[in-house]
Amino acid sequence: MSINVKDPQFGAIGNGQADDTAAIQRAVDFAKNTATAGGGTYRPSVYFPAGYYNISAPINVTGTSGLWLTGDAGKWLGTCIFGNTSGPMFDFSGSSLSGCENFYFLSTTPSGAVRSTIGVLFALTSAGGLNCGIRNCSFQMEDYPTANGGFGTIGILNVRAEEFYVHECFVRANTPIVMSNAVSLGATGVNFTASSRYQTLTTGIGSMGVTDINGTSLQAYEKRQPALVLNGTNSLSFQGYLGRGSAATGSNETAILCSQYTTNLRVHATVESFSRMVRVLNTGFEGIQLNLVTANSTAPTTDLIDLTGCFVKGLKLSISIPNASEQVNRYVLYYAPDGGGNQPAGGFIKNSEITCYDIPNNQYIISANLLRKAVNVLFQTDRPFEKKHGRIRQLYNNVVSAGTVGTVTAATVLQFRQANQLPFNNTNGGYYRIWLDGVIRSGNQNSGALCTLGFEAQIIVNQIYNGTFDVPSVTVITLDKSVSNPTYLDIAGVVVNITFANGLGTVTVLPRVMGTGTAEPVSYDGFAEIQSDFLVNDPVPIV
């Protein structure tokens, strides 16, 4: 059963000129007061035939249950709600099992100060506010950046209306979607308090979760606000596209902003025009899965994920950066320096997995101060490594040439960004302890002889507070050796050394190879681990 807003008893015109507010409200109120056969929680749906419906006040769909508004999804001409409401166009505050589909929501400059600043509002009140949703709707909100406390226009605003979904929608606004666990959104940095003209919204901080946003495109205006704002959400899934129409005005580079405690967030998205994928504001970030592709950054040196002030547990991040020009000198995980860079990071990251093959230098996979506070974190990069039990370990065979017999050279087997990046002062002492587990090999598969030597080495070196280093202590243990023709090829041993220059520590091995096979290649094949203790940073393995 459905109710047609153009039926004579309601009288909507839908020509874009007449004010259809009262007529639409009559139809909605009629549906509110009409129970389905046998009672229950569902009402007749309200149908809007194709046309342009000019409204001057929010349509009051609040405080009810089971009420669905349906537009005409015609291929060429659908149902447009032309909003001059000074607020939301449809208000579902306090309603459950309700929502809308097949609408085109429009607010434009000619409406001036009375233009609609929110497309659709859902919120929890004492009357209810669960199990609502939106399907197959488009939102073309005005570029009106001073509205809603600085969020500008908002396409979809949800305040604690859980078990909510947005499917197959397109939302263009200053801030396309805002989800919040409280009416006050001050934690996002914007002084805005959500309200309804018809209902008193539930105050305090509660739960905001179990939300599915699927097949949806969010486009923000300019560089003013994020495309998706999540204030204290949980169990939210997003699959779709995040972008913006242009980037001429403003300074925001963040696509998704998370404030308060965020948990069980799932994002599978392509992000364009925004340079930063996610920013988390001084909060917890737990049980998060992010699968992101980014391209066409306007500031391609901006960090991709900003975790400043954040406590991260169970983050699983996979990020792809297909444009080579956007891969260089930008952090994947970034934590801003605390105390001017003289204090350890206040947050941490634990039990997480980070995958990004497009950043060519591990130095930019994670900022060194956050690596210092990392526990059980795996970095799947072109040169993978892990931080576990206080040690940073290579996860790849580092096969390096050491010249040929007769012209053997020292092979660089490990290079790392030093942890002691502070100005040298009385807080900048520390140590490095490095393990090597490798094989020196000479000859080749077609050679008349092969020679291998397996060894382990340990290096420990202290840095004094003034920046100078003690003489390194090096221990090398030969574990085993195989020689088929010692006159032709023989590996007598290996010399291991460490040097520091230009902020990098470099570990080399120099094989001691003898024999008449002067053209035979010599190489090192092995792994490395680093342990250190400096105040602020950890060393980041590069080679």
C-alpha positions as CSV (number, residue, x, y, z in Angstrom):
1,M,0.0,0.0,0.0
2,S,1.3,3.5,-0.8
3,I,0.1,7.0,-0.5
4,N,0.6,9.4,-3.5
5,V,1.5,13.0,-2.5
6,K,-0.2,14.2,-5.6
7,D,-3.6,12.7,-4.7
8,P,-6.2,15.5,-4.4
9,Q,-6.6,15.1,-0.6
10,F,-2.9,16.1,-0.3
11,G,-2.4,18.3,-3.3
12,A,1.3,18.3,-4.1
13,I,2.1,20.0,-7.5
14,G,5.7,19.0,-8.1
15,N,6.4,21.8,-10.7
16,G,9.3,23.4,-8.9
17,Q,7.4,26.6,-8.4
18,A,4.6,25.9,-6.0
19,D,5.5,25.3,-2.3
20,D,4.6,21.7,-1.7
21,T,5.7,21.6,1.9
22,A,2.2,21.4,3.4
23,A,0.9,18.9,0.8
24,I,3.8,16.6,1.4
25,Q,3.4,16.9,5.1
26,R,-0.3,16.0,4.9
27,A,0.6,12.8,3.0
28,V,3.3,11.9,5.5
29,D,1.1,12.6,8.5
30,F,-1.7,10.5,7.0
31,A,0.8,7.6,6.6
32,K,2.0,8.1,10.2
33,N,-1.5,7.7,11.4
34,T,-2.4,4.7,9.2
35,A,-1.4,1.3,10.5
36,T,-1.1,-1.7,8.3
37,A,-3.6,-4.5,8.5
38,G,-3.2,-6.4,11.7
39,G,-1.3,-3.6,13.3
40,G,2.4,-3.8,13.7
41,T,5.2,-1.3,13.2
42,Y,4.9,-0.6,9.5
43,R,3.0,2.2,7.7
44,P,2.0,2.7,4.1
45,S,4.9,4.1,2.0
46,V,4.6,7.7,0.7
47,Y,5.2,7.9,-3.1
48,F,6.4,11.0,-4.9
49,P,5.8,10.8,-8.7
50,A,8.5,12.3,-10.9
51,G,8.7,16.1,-10.6
52,Y,10.3,19.0,-8.7
53,Y,9.0,19.4,-5.2
54,N,9.8,22.8,-3.7
55,I,9.8,22.7,0.1
56,S,10.3,25.6,2.6
57,A,10.5,23.6,5.8
58,P,11.9,20.1,6.7
59,I,9.5,17.3,6.0
60,N,8.7,15.9,9.5
61,V,9.1,12.1,9.3
62,T,10.1,12.0,13.0
63,G,9.0,9.9,15.9
64,T,7.4,7.1,13.9
65,S,8.1,3.5,12.8
66,G,8.1,1.7,9.5
67,L,7.5,4.8,7.3
68,W,9.3,4.8,3.9
69,L,9.4,7.6,1.4
70,T,9.8,6.6,-2.3
71,G,10.6,8.8,-5.3
72,D,10.3,7.9,-8.9
73,A,13.6,6.6,-10.3
74,G,12.8,7.2,-13.9
75,K,15.8,7.1,-16.2
76,W,15.5,10.7,-17.5
77,L,13.2,12.5,-15.0
78,G,13.1,11.5,-11.4
79,T,11.9,13.0,-8.1
80,C,13.7,16.1,-7.1
81,I,13.3,17.7,-3.6
82,F,14.2,21.3,-4.0
83,G,15.1,22.5,-0.5
84,N,14.7,26.0,0.9
85,T,14.5,24.8,4.5
86,S,17.4,26.5,6.4
87,G,18.2,23.0,7.7
88,P,17.5,19.4,6.7
89,M,15.1,18.5,3.8
90,F,13.9,15.2,5.3
91,D,14.0,14.8,9.1
92,F,13.8,11.2,10.4
93,S,14.8,12.0,14.0
94,G,13.4,9.4,16.4
95,S,12.1,7.2,13.7
96,S,12.9,3.5,13.3
97,L,12.6,1.1,10.4
98,S,12.2,4.1,8.2
99,G,14.0,5.8,5.3
100,C,13.9,6.9,1.7
101,E,14.9,5.9,-1.8
102,N,14.9,7.2,-5.4
103,F,15.3,11.0,-4.6
104,Y,17.4,13.8,-5.9
105,F,18.0,16.3,-3.1
106,L,19.0,19.8,-4.4
107,S,19.9,23.1,-2.7
108,T,21.2,26.0,-4.7
109,T,22.4,29.6,-4.5
110,P,19.2,31.3,-5.6
111,S,17.6,30.2,-2.4
112,G,19.9,32.5,-0.4
113,A,19.9,32.2,3.4
114,V,17.0,29.8,3.4
115,R,18.8,27.2,1.3
116,S,18.8,23.7,2.8
117,T,22.1,23.0,4.6
118,I,21.4,19.3,5.4
119,G,20.0,16.7,3.0
120,V,18.6,14.1,5.4
121,L,18.8,13.9,9.2
122,F,18.6,10.7,11.2
123,A,19.0,10.8,15.0
124,L,18.2,9.0,18.2
125,T,15.5,10.4,20.4
126,S,13.3,9.1,23.2
127,A,10.9,8.0,20.5
128,G,13.4,5.7,18.7
129,G,16.0,5.9,15.9
130,L,17.1,2.4,14.8
131,N,17.2,0.3,11.6
132,C,16.8,3.2,9.1
133,G,18.4,3.7,5.7
134,I,18.7,5.4,2.3
135,R,18.8,3.8,-1.1
136,N,19.5,5.1,-4.6
137,C,19.5,8.8,-3.8
138,S,21.6,11.7,-5.1
139,F,22.5,14.8,-3.1
140,Q,23.6,18.1,-4.7
141,M,24.0,20.4,-1.8
142,E,25.1,24.0,-2.1
143,D,28.7,25.0,-1.6
144,Y,28.0,27.0,1.6
145,P,31.1,26.6,3.8
146,T,29.9,28.7,6.8
147,A,26.8,26.6,7.5
148,N,26.6,24.1,10.3
149,G,29.3,25.6,12.4
150,G,31.9,25.3,9.7
151,F,31.1,21.9,8.3
152,G,29.3,23.7,5.5
153,T,26.4,21.8,3.9
154,I,26.0,18.1,5.0
155,G,24.5,15.5,2.7
156,I,23.6,12.9,5.3
157,L,23.8,13.5,9.1
158,N,23.3,10.7,11.5
159,V,23.5,11.2,15.3
160,R,23.3,7.8,17.2
161,A,20.8,6.3,14.8
162,E,22.4,2.8,14.7
163,E,21.8,-0.1,12.4
164,F,21.8,2.3,9.5
165,Y,22.7,1.9,5.8
166,V,23.4,4.1,2.7
167,H,23.3,2.1,-0.5
168,E,24.0,3.2,-4.1
169,C,24.0,6.9,-3.4
170,F,25.9,9.9,-4.7
171,V,26.5,12.7,-2.2
172,R,28.1,16.1,-3.1
173,A,28.3,18.6,-0.3
174,N,30.9,20.5,1.7
175,T,30.9,17.5,4.1
176,P,29.0,14.6,2.4
177,I,28.4,12.3,5.4
178,V,28.7,12.9,9.1
179,M,28.2,10.1,11.7
180,S,28.4,11.0,15.3
181,N,27.9,9.4,18.7
182,A,26.9,12.7,20.3
183,V,24.9,15.8,19.2
184,S,28.0,17.9,19.9
185,L,30.7,17.5,17.3
186,G,33.3,19.6,19.0
187,A,35.7,16.7,19.1
188,T,36.1,17.0,15.3
189,G,37.4,20.5,15.7
190,V,34.1,22.0,14.4
191,N,31.9,23.8,16.8
192,F,28.6,22.3,15.7
193,T,25.7,20.8,17.7
194,A,23.1,18.8,15.8
195,S,19.4,19.5,16.4
196,S,15.9,18.8,15.1
197,R,13.1,21.3,14.7
198,Y,10.6,18.6,15.7
199,Q,12.3,16.3,18.3
200,T,14.7,16.7,21.2
201,L,17.8,14.6,20.3
202,T,19.3,12.3,22.9
203,T,22.1,14.0,24.7
204,G,25.4,12.6,26.1
205,I,27.8,10.2,24.4
206,G,26.4,6.9,23.3
207,S,27.0,4.2,20.7
208,M,27.1,5.0,16.9
209,G,27.6,1.8,14.9
210,V,26.4,-1.1,12.8
211,T,26.4,1.1,9.7
212,D,26.9,0.0,6.1
213,I,27.7,2.5,3.3
214,N,27.9,0.5,0.1
215,G,28.4,1.4,-3.6
216,T,28.4,5.1,-2.6
217,S,30.3,8.1,-4.0
218,L,31.2,11.0,-1.7
219,Q,32.4,14.2,-3.2
220,A,33.4,17.2,-1.1
221,Y,33.6,20.8,-2.3
222,E,37.0,22.4,-2.4
223,K,39.6,21.8,0.3
224,R,37.4,22.6,3.2
225,Q,36.2,19.5,5.0
226,P,36.6,15.7,4.8
227,A,34.3,13.6,2.7
228,L,33.4,11.3,5.6
229,V,33.4,12.4,9.3
230,L,33.2,9.6,11.9
231,N,32.8,10.9,15.4
232,G,33.0,8.0,17.9
233,T,31.7,5.2,15.5
234,N,31.9,1.5,15.7
235,S,31.2,-1.4,13.3
236,L,31.0,0.8,10.3
237,S,31.7,-0.5,6.7
238,F,32.3,1.8,3.7
239,Q,32.7,0.6,0.1
240,G,32.9,3.2,-2.6
241,Y,34.6,6.4,-3.8
242,L,35.9,9.5,-2.0
243,G,36.8,12.6,-3.9
244,R,36.2,16.3,-4.3
245,G,35.1,18.5,-7.1
246,S,38.1,20.9,-7.0
247,A,40.9,21.9,-4.7
248,A,41.1,25.6,-5.1
249,T,40.0,26.8,-1.7
250,G,40.9,25.7,1.8
251,S,43.6,23.7,3.4
252,N,42.0,20.3,4.3
253,E,43.7,17.3,2.8
254,T,41.9,14.6,4.8
255,A,39.4,12.3,3.1
256,I,38.2,10.5,6.3
257,L,38.3,12.1,9.7
258,C,37.9,9.9,12.8
259,S,37.5,11.5,16.3
260,Q,36.8,10.0,19.7
261,Y,37.2,6.2,19.9
262,T,36.8,4.4,16.6
263,T,36.6,0.6,16.4
264,N,35.8,-2.0,13.9
265,L,35.9,0.3,10.9
266,R,36.1,-1.3,7.4
267,V,36.9,0.8,4.4
268,H,37.4,-0.4,0.9
269,A,37.7,2.7,-1.3
270,T,39.3,4.6,-4.1
271,V,40.4,8.1,-2.9
272,E,41.1,10.9,-5.4
273,S,42.2,14.6,-5.0
274,F,42.6,14.2,-1.2
275,S,46.3,13.8,-0.3
276,R,45.7,12.3,3.2
277,M,43.5,9.2,3.4
278,V,42.7,9.1,7.1
279,R,43.3,11.4,10.1
280,V,42.6,10.2,13.6
281,L,42.3,12.8,16.3
282,N,43.8,12.0,19.7
283,T,41.8,8.8,20.3
284,G,41.7,5.0,20.1
285,F,41.8,3.2,16.7
286,E,41.0,-0.4,17.2
287,G,40.2,-3.4,15.0
288,I,40.5,-1.3,11.8
289,Q,40.7,-2.6,8.2
290,L,41.6,-0.1,5.5
291,N,42.0,-1.2,1.8
292,L,42.7,2.0,-0.1
293,V,43.8,3.2,-3.5
294,T,44.9,6.8,-3.8
295,A,45.6,8.9,-6.9
296,N,45.7,12.5,-8.1
297,S,46.9,14.0,-4.9
298,T,47.0,17.8,-4.7
299,A,49.9,17.7,-2.2
300,P,51.7,14.4,-2.9
301,T,54.1,14.8,0.0
302,T,51.3,14.8,2.6
303,D,51.3,11.8,5.0
304,L,48.7,9.2,4.1
305,I,47.5,8.1,7.5
306,D,47.9,10.6,10.4
307,L,47.8,8.8,13.8
308,T,49.1,11.7,16.0
309,G,48.0,11.3,19.6
310,C,46.4,7.9,18.8
311,F,46.5,4.5,20.4
312,V,46.3,1.9,17.6
313,K,45.4,-1.8,18.1
314,G,44.8,-4.3,15.4
315,L,45.2,-2.1,12.3
316,K,45.3,-3.9,9.0
317,L,46.2,-1.4,6.3
318,S,46.7,-2.0,2.6
319,I,47.3,1.0,0.4
320,S,48.2,1.3,-3.2
321,I,49.7,4.4,-4.9
322,P,49.8,3.8,-8.6
323,N,51.1,7.2,-9.7
324,A,54.9,7.2,-9.4
325,S,55.0,11.0,-8.8
326,E,53.0,10.5,-5.6
327,Q,55.2,7.7,-4.1
328,V,58.2,9.7,-3.0
329,N,59.0,11.2,0.4
330,R,55.6,10.8,2.0
331,Y,54.8,8.8,5.2
332,V,52.3,6.0,5.1
333,L,51.9,6.1,8.9
334,Y,52.7,9.4,10.5
335,Y,52.9,10.6,14.1
336,A,53.7,14.3,14.6
337,P,56.8,14.9,16.9
338,D,55.9,15.4,20.6
339,G,57.6,18.1,22.6
340,G,59.2,19.6,19.5
341,G,60.6,16.2,18.6
342,N,62.4,15.8,21.9
343,Q,59.9,13.4,23.6
344,P,58.7,9.9,22.7
345,A,55.4,9.5,20.8
346,G,52.6,9.6,23.3
347,G,50.6,7.0,21.4
348,F,51.4,3.5,20.1
349,I,50.7,0.9,17.5
350,K,50.2,-2.8,18.4
351,N,49.4,-6.1,16.7
352,S,49.0,-4.6,13.2
353,E,49.9,-5.3,9.6
354,I,50.9,-2.5,7.1
355,T,51.0,-3.3,3.4
356,C,52.4,-0.8,0.8
357,Y,54.7,-1.8,-2.0
358,D,54.7,1.6,-3.7
359,I,56.8,3.7,-1.2
360,P,60.4,3.0,-2.4
361,N,62.0,3.7,1.0
362,N,61.1,2.0,4.2
363,Q,62.1,5.2,6.0
364,Y,58.6,6.6,5.0
365,I,56.5,3.5,5.9
366,I,56.2,4.7,9.5
367,S,57.6,7.7,11.3
368,A,60.5,6.7,13.5
369,N,58.9,8.0,16.7
370,L,55.8,5.7,16.2
371,L,58.0,2.8,15.3
372,R,59.7,3.3,18.7
373,K,56.2,2.6,20.3
374,A,55.4,-0.3,17.9
375,V,54.8,-3.8,19.3
376,N,54.2,-6.8,17.0
377,V,53.8,-4.9,13.8
378,L,54.5,-6.4,10.3
379,F,55.4,-4.1,7.4
380,Q,54.8,-5.7,4.0
381,T,56.8,-3.5,1.7
382,D,59.2,-4.0,-1.2
383,R,61.8,-4.7,1.6
384,P,59.6,-6.2,4.3
385,F,60.4,-6.1,8.0
386,E,58.8,-6.5,11.4
387,K,59.0,-5.0,14.9
388,K,58.6,-7.8,17.4
389,H,59.9,-8.3,21.0
390,G,61.7,-5.0,20.8
391,R,63.7,-6.1,17.7
392,I,63.4,-4.9,14.1
393,R,64.0,-7.8,11.7
394,Q,64.5,-8.1,8.0
395,L,62.0,-10.5,6.4
396,Y,63.9,-11.0,3.1
397,N,67.1,-12.5,1.9
398,N,69.5,-9.7,1.2
399,V,71.6,-11.1,-1.6
400,V,74.5,-8.7,-2.2
401,S,77.5,-9.0,-4.5
402,A,81.0,-8.8,-2.9
403,G,83.0,-8.6,-6.1
404,T,85.0,-11.5,-7.5
405,V,87.9,-13.6,-6.2
406,G,91.0,-11.3,-6.5
407,T,88.9,-8.1,-6.3
408,V,86.7,-8.8,-3.3
409,T,84.8,-5.7,-2.0
410,A,82.9,-4.9,1.2
411,A,79.2,-5.6,0.7
412,T,76.6,-3.4,2.3
413,V,74.2,-5.9,4.0
414,L,72.2,-3.5,6.2
415,Q,71.5,0.2,6.1
416,F,69.2,1.9,8.5
417,R,68.0,5.4,9.4
418,Q,69.6,6.2,12.7
419,A,67.4,6.5,15.8
420,N,69.6,9.3,17.2
421,Q,68.0,12.1,15.1
422,L,67.8,14.6,18.0
423,P,70.2,17.5,18.4
424,F,73.1,16.1,20.4
425,N,72.4,16.8,24.1
426,N,72.3,15.0,27.4
427,T,69.2,13.0,26.4
428,N,70.6,11.6,23.2
429,G,72.6,8.6,24.4
430,G,71.7,5.1,23.4
431,Y,72.9,1.9,21.8
432,Y,72.5,-0.3,18.7
433,R,72.8,-4.0,18.8
434,I,72.8,-5.8,15.4
435,W,72.6,-9.5,14.5
436,L,73.6,-10.9,11.1
437,D,72.8,-14.5,10.1
438,G,74.2,-15.1,6.6
439,V,76.2,-17.1,4.1
440,I,79.2,-16.1,2.1
441,R,79.3,-17.9,-1.2
442,S,81.8,-18.1,-4.0
443,G,81.7,-19.9,-7.3
444,N,78.7,-20.6,-9.4
445,Q,76.5,-23.5,-10.5
446,N,78.7,-24.0,-13.6
447,S,82.0,-23.7,-11.8
448,G,84.5,-26.4,-11.2
449,A,84.1,-25.7,-7.5
450,L,81.7,-24.1,-5.0
451,C,82.5,-22.7,-1.6
452,T,80.2,-21.6,1.2
453,L,80.6,-20.3,4.7
454,G,77.7,-19.9,7.2
455,F,78.2,-17.4,10.0
456,E,76.5,-15.3,12.6
457,A,77.7,-11.9,13.8
458,Q,76.8,-9.5,16.5
459,I,77.7,-5.8,16.7
460,I,77.0,-3.6,19.7
461,V,77.9,0.1,19.8
462,N,77.1,2.8,22.3
463,Q,76.4,6.5,21.5
464,I,77.5,8.9,24.2
465,Y,75.2,11.9,25.0
466,N,77.4,14.2,22.9
467,G,76.9,12.2,19.7
468,T,80.1,10.4,19.6
469,F,80.3,6.6,19.3
470,D,82.3,4.1,21.3
471,V,84.4,1.7,19.3
472,P,82.0,-1.0,18.0
473,S,82.3,-4.5,19.6
474,V,82.0,-7.1,16.9
475,T,81.7,-10.9,17.3
476,V,81.7,-13.3,14.4
477,I,81.1,-17.0,14.7
478,T,81.7,-19.4,11.8
479,L,78.9,-22.0,12.0
480,D,79.8,-24.3,9.1
481,K,81.8,-24.4,5.9
482,S,81.9,-26.3,2.7
483,V,84.9,-26.4,0.4
484,S,85.1,-28.7,-2.7
485,N,88.4,-27.5,-4.1
486,P,90.3,-25.3,-1.6
487,T,93.2,-24.6,-4.0
488,Y,90.7,-23.2,-6.5
489,L,88.3,-21.5,-3.9
490,D,88.4,-21.1,-0.2
491,I,86.6,-18.8,2.2
492,A,88.8,-18.2,5.2
493,G,86.4,-15.9,7.1
494,V,84.6,-12.6,7.0
495,V,85.1,-9.1,8.5
496,V,82.0,-7.3,9.8
497,N,82.0,-3.5,10.3
498,I,79.6,-0.7,11.1
499,T,79.9,3.0,10.2
500,F,77.7,6.1,10.7
501,A,77.3,9.0,8.3
502,N,74.6,11.4,7.1
503,G,72.0,10.0,9.5
504,L,72.5,6.4,8.3
505,G,74.1,3.4,9.9
506,T,75.7,1.1,7.4
507,V,76.8,-2.5,8.1
508,T,79.2,-4.2,5.7
509,V,80.8,-7.6,5.4
510,L,84.1,-8.2,3.7
511,P,84.7,-11.8,2.8
512,R,88.2,-13.3,3.0
513,V,88.4,-15.5,-0.2
514,M,91.5,-17.2,-1.5
515,G,92.3,-19.4,-4.5
516,T,93.2,-19.4,-8.1
517,G,89.6,-18.9,-9.4
518,T,90.1,-15.2,-9.7
519,A,87.0,-14.6,-11.9
520,E,84.6,-16.4,-9.6
521,P,81.8,-14.2,-8.1
522,V,81.5,-13.7,-4.3
523,S,78.2,-12.8,-2.6
524,Y,76.5,-12.5,0.8
525,D,73.0,-13.9,1.4
526,G,71.4,-13.3,4.8
527,F,69.1,-11.6,7.3
528,A,69.6,-8.9,9.9
529,E,68.0,-7.7,13.1
530,I,68.4,-4.4,15.0
531,Q,67.8,-3.7,18.7
532,S,68.2,-0.2,20.1
533,D,67.3,2.0,22.9
534,F,67.0,5.8,22.2
535,L,64.6,8.2,23.8
536,V,62.4,9.1,20.9
537,N,63.0,7.0,17.7
538,D,63.7,3.6,16.5
539,P,66.1,2.8,13.5
540,V,64.2,2.1,10.3
541,P,65.9,-0.5,8.0
542,I,66.3,0.7,4.5
543,V,68.6,-1.9,2.8
